[in-house]
Amino acid sequence: MPKINLTVALCERDGSPMMEDDKTEFSLKRALLRILDTPLPDDQHGVGKLRLAQLGLKVAAGAEGVELTNADTTLLLDRAAKLANALVFGQLVLALDPGQLAQPQ
């Protein structure tokens, strides 16, 4: 899979960048790390949490970009579907798996 640009700012509906409380842009990297770090009731213990921690380290280490496997992308988007609002989720799909948007529903 191609390298994902983590520095991209997520946008509001009017196209302006989403901003954090500290007035910094809400980047794809920050969104992915929040999705990985937010616990879900159905999170597995042990191996499952270790997988989340390893993927979090991989994303955090990617200064500008990261290469994700299909399994990484599936895990991230499954968690995002449960944690993110529709605006953020749509942008995550566009960034991580744009082909999914082209498929008829």
Secondary structure, 3 states (H helix, E strand, C coil): CCEEECCCECECCCCCECECCCCCECEHHHHHHHHHHCCCCCCCCCHHHHHHHHHHHHHHHCCCEEECCHHHHHHHHHHHHHHCCHHHHHHHHHHHCCHHHHCCC
